[in-house]
Amino acid sequence: MRKLINMSISLWLPHTYNFVYFSIRVY
């Protein structure tokens, strides 16, 4: 279970970071 959460975090973190970065650039 813990491994799954770790995996999802490592998968989602880059996406959220890119999304925030993109939003800032667009803004």
mmCIF file of the N, C-alpha and C atoms, coordinates in Angstrom:
data_MODEL
# 
_entry.id   MODEL 
# 
loop_
_atom_site.group_PDB 
_atom_site.id 
_atom_site.type_symbol 
_atom_site.label_atom_id 
_atom_site.label_alt_id 
_atom_site.label_comp_id 
_atom_site.label_asym_id 
_atom_site.label_entity_id 
_atom_site.label_seq_id 
_atom_site.pdbx_PDB_ins_code 
_atom_site.Cartn_x 
_atom_site.Cartn_y 
_atom_site.Cartn_z 
_atom_site.occupancy 
_atom_site.B_iso_or_equiv 
_atom_site.pdbx_formal_charge 
_atom_site.auth_seq_id 
_atom_site.auth_comp_id 
_atom_site.auth_asym_id 
_atom_site.auth_atom_id 
_atom_site.pdbx_PDB_model_num 
ATOM 1  N N  . MET A 1 1  ? 0.842  -1.210 0.000   1.00 0.00 ? 1  MET A N  1 
ATOM 2  C CA . MET A 1 1  ? 0.000  0.000  0.000   1.00 0.00 ? 1  MET A CA 1 
ATOM 3  C C  . MET A 1 1  ? 0.874  1.256  0.000   1.00 0.00 ? 1  MET A C  1 
ATOM 4  N N  . ARG A 1 2  ? 1.864  1.252  0.834   1.00 0.00 ? 2  ARG A N  1 
ATOM 5  C CA . ARG A 1 2  ? 2.732  2.424  0.926   1.00 0.00 ? 2  ARG A CA 1 
ATOM 6  C C  . ARG A 1 2  ? 3.476  2.647  -0.403  1.00 0.00 ? 2  ARG A C  1 
ATOM 7  N N  . LYS A 1 3  ? 3.903  1.557  -0.992  1.00 0.00 ? 3  LYS A N  1 
ATOM 8  C CA . LYS A 1 3  ? 4.621  1.664  -2.264  1.00 0.00 ? 3  LYS A CA 1 
ATOM 9  C C  . LYS A 1 3  ? 3.717  2.290  -3.333  1.00 0.00 ? 3  LYS A C  1 
ATOM 10 N N  . LEU A 1 4  ? 2.476  1.899  -3.320  1.00 0.00 ? 4  LEU A N  1 
ATOM 11 C CA . LEU A 1 4  ? 1.524  2.427  -4.302  1.00 0.00 ? 4  LEU A CA 1 
ATOM 12 C C  . LEU A 1 4  ? 1.378  3.938  -4.138  1.00 0.00 ? 4  LEU A C  1 
ATOM 13 N N  . ILE A 1 5  ? 1.258  4.389  -2.911  1.00 0.00 ? 5  ILE A N  1 
ATOM 14 C CA . ILE A 1 5  ? 1.123  5.833  -2.646  1.00 0.00 ? 5  ILE A CA 1 
ATOM 15 C C  . ILE A 1 5  ? 2.388  6.557  -3.102  1.00 0.00 ? 5  ILE A C  1 
ATOM 16 N N  . ASN A 1 6  ? 3.525  5.968  -2.800  1.00 0.00 ? 6  ASN A N  1 
ATOM 17 C CA . ASN A 1 6  ? 4.795  6.567  -3.207  1.00 0.00 ? 6  ASN A CA 1 
ATOM 18 C C  . ASN A 1 6  ? 4.857  6.692  -4.718  1.00 0.00 ? 6  ASN A C  1 
ATOM 19 N N  . MET A 1 7  ? 4.422  5.635  -5.406  1.00 0.00 ? 7  MET A N  1 
ATOM 20 C CA . MET A 1 7  ? 4.438  5.641  -6.862  1.00 0.00 ? 7  MET A CA 1 
ATOM 21 C C  . MET A 1 7  ? 3.523  6.720  -7.417  1.00 0.00 ? 7  MET A C  1 
ATOM 22 N N  . SER A 1 8  ? 2.325  6.801  -6.881  1.00 0.00 ? 8  SER A N  1 
ATOM 23 C CA . SER A 1 8  ? 1.372  7.804  -7.372  1.00 0.00 ? 8  SER A CA 1 
ATOM 24 C C  . SER A 1 8  ? 1.901  9.215  -7.136  1.00 0.00 ? 8  SER A C  1 
ATOM 25 N N  . ILE A 1 9  ? 2.556  9.421  -6.010  1.00 0.00 ? 9  ILE A N  1 
ATOM 26 C CA . ILE A 1 9  ? 3.113  10.752 -5.720  1.00 0.00 ? 9  ILE A CA 1 
ATOM 27 C C  . ILE A 1 9  ? 4.208  11.088 -6.729  1.00 0.00 ? 9  ILE A C  1 
ATOM 28 N N  . SER A 1 10 ? 5.092  10.138 -6.964  1.00 0.00 ? 10 SER A N  1 
ATOM 29 C CA . SER A 1 10 ? 6.187  10.389 -7.913  1.00 0.00 ? 10 SER A CA 1 
ATOM 30 C C  . SER A 1 10 ? 5.648  10.601 -9.318  1.00 0.00 ? 10 SER A C  1 
ATOM 31 N N  . LEU A 1 11 ? 4.471  10.027 -9.603  1.00 0.00 ? 11 LEU A N  1 
ATOM 32 C CA . LEU A 1 11 ? 3.880  10.202 -10.926 1.00 0.00 ? 11 LEU A CA 1 
ATOM 33 C C  . LEU A 1 11 ? 3.162  11.539 -11.028 1.00 0.00 ? 11 LEU A C  1 
ATOM 34 N N  . TRP A 1 12 ? 2.500  11.936 -9.953  1.00 0.00 ? 12 TRP A N  1 
ATOM 35 C CA . TRP A 1 12 ? 1.674  13.147 -9.999  1.00 0.00 ? 12 TRP A CA 1 
ATOM 36 C C  . TRP A 1 12 ? 2.472  14.432 -9.790  1.00 0.00 ? 12 TRP A C  1 
ATOM 37 N N  . LEU A 1 13 ? 3.514  14.351 -8.997  1.00 0.00 ? 13 LEU A N  1 
ATOM 38 C CA . LEU A 1 13 ? 4.284  15.555 -8.666  1.00 0.00 ? 13 LEU A CA 1 
ATOM 39 C C  . LEU A 1 13 ? 4.756  16.313 -9.904  1.00 0.00 ? 13 LEU A C  1 
ATOM 40 N N  . PRO A 1 14 ? 5.406  15.669 -10.862 1.00 0.00 ? 14 PRO A N  1 
ATOM 41 C CA . PRO A 1 14 ? 5.866  16.390 -12.058 1.00 0.00 ? 14 PRO A CA 1 
ATOM 42 C C  . PRO A 1 14 ? 4.710  17.030 -12.822 1.00 0.00 ? 14 PRO A C  1 
ATOM 43 N N  . HIS A 1 15 ? 3.575  16.345 -12.871 1.00 0.00 ? 15 HIS A N  1 
ATOM 44 C CA . HIS A 1 15 ? 2.437  16.886 -13.613 1.00 0.00 ? 15 HIS A CA 1 
ATOM 45 C C  . HIS A 1 15 ? 1.914  18.152 -12.959 1.00 0.00 ? 15 HIS A C  1 
ATOM 46 N N  . THR A 1 16 ? 1.748  18.116 -11.648 1.00 0.00 ? 16 THR A N  1 
ATOM 47 C CA . THR A 1 16 ? 1.246  19.298 -10.944 1.00 0.00 ? 16 THR A CA 1 
ATOM 48 C C  . THR A 1 16 ? 2.245  20.448 -11.065 1.00 0.00 ? 16 THR A C  1 
ATOM 49 N N  . TYR A 1 17 ? 3.532  20.134 -10.996 1.00 0.00 ? 17 TYR A N  1 
ATOM 50 C CA . TYR A 1 17 ? 4.556  21.167 -11.123 1.00 0.00 ? 17 TYR A CA 1 
ATOM 51 C C  . TYR A 1 17 ? 4.497  21.821 -12.500 1.00 0.00 ? 17 TYR A C  1 
ATOM 52 N N  . ASN A 1 18 ? 4.378  20.984 -13.528 1.00 0.00 ? 18 ASN A N  1 
ATOM 53 C CA . ASN A 1 18 ? 4.285  21.515 -14.896 1.00 0.00 ? 18 ASN A CA 1 
ATOM 54 C C  . ASN A 1 18 ? 3.022  22.344 -15.060 1.00 0.00 ? 18 ASN A C  1 
ATOM 55 N N  . PHE A 1 19 ? 1.947  21.884 -14.466 1.00 0.00 ? 19 PHE A N  1 
ATOM 56 C CA . PHE A 1 19 ? 0.680  22.602 -14.574 1.00 0.00 ? 19 PHE A CA 1 
ATOM 57 C C  . PHE A 1 19 ? 0.784  23.983 -13.925 1.00 0.00 ? 19 PHE A C  1 
ATOM 58 N N  . VAL A 1 20 ? 1.371  24.041 -12.752 1.00 0.00 ? 20 VAL A N  1 
ATOM 59 C CA . VAL A 1 20 ? 1.543  25.323 -12.058 1.00 0.00 ? 20 VAL A CA 1 
ATOM 60 C C  . VAL A 1 20 ? 2.455  26.237 -12.874 1.00 0.00 ? 20 VAL A C  1 
ATOM 61 N N  . TYR A 1 21 ? 3.550  25.687 -13.354 1.00 0.00 ? 21 TYR A N  1 
ATOM 62 C CA . TYR A 1 21 ? 4.497  26.465 -14.152 1.00 0.00 ? 21 TYR A CA 1 
ATOM 63 C C  . TYR A 1 21 ? 3.810  27.019 -15.397 1.00 0.00 ? 21 TYR A C  1 
ATOM 64 N N  . PHE A 1 22 ? 3.012  26.173 -16.049 1.00 0.00 ? 22 PHE A N  1 
ATOM 65 C CA . PHE A 1 22 ? 2.301  26.588 -17.254 1.00 0.00 ? 22 PHE A CA 1 
ATOM 66 C C  . PHE A 1 22 ? 1.293  27.691 -16.924 1.00 0.00 ? 22 PHE A C  1 
ATOM 67 N N  . SER A 1 23 ? 0.594  27.518 -15.814 1.00 0.00 ? 23 SER A N  1 
ATOM 68 C CA . SER A 1 23 ? -0.403 28.519 -15.405 1.00 0.00 ? 23 SER A CA 1 
ATOM 69 C C  . SER A 1 23 ? 0.268  29.865 -15.143 1.00 0.00 ? 23 SER A C  1 
ATOM 70 N N  . ILE A 1 24 ? 1.405  29.834 -14.504 1.00 0.00 ? 24 ILE A N  1 
ATOM 71 C CA . ILE A 1 24 ? 2.124  31.079 -14.198 1.00 0.00 ? 24 ILE A CA 1 
ATOM 72 C C  . ILE A 1 24 ? 2.565  31.748 -15.506 1.00 0.00 ? 24 ILE A C  1 
ATOM 73 N N  . ARG A 1 25 ? 3.036  30.955 -16.436 1.00 0.00 ? 25 ARG A N  1 
ATOM 74 C CA . ARG A 1 25 ? 3.484  31.523 -17.712 1.00 0.00 ? 25 ARG A CA 1 
ATOM 75 C C  . ARG A 1 25 ? 2.311  32.137 -18.474 1.00 0.00 ? 25 ARG A C  1 
ATOM 76 N N  . VAL A 1 26 ? 1.190  31.450 -18.463 1.00 0.00 ? 26 VAL A N  1 
ATOM 77 C CA . VAL A 1 26 ? 0.011  31.956 -19.181 1.00 0.00 ? 26 VAL A CA 1 
ATOM 78 C C  . VAL A 1 26 ? -0.484 33.231 -18.504 1.00 0.00 ? 26 VAL A C  1 
ATOM 79 N N  . TYR A 1 27 ? -0.489 33.214 -17.178 1.00 0.00 ? 27 TYR A N  1 
ATOM 80 C CA . TYR A 1 27 ? -0.946 34.379 -16.443 1.00 0.00 ? 27 TYR A CA 1 
ATOM 81 C C  . TYR A 1 27 ? -0.028 35.565 -16.745 1.00 0.00 ? 27 TYR A C  1 
# 
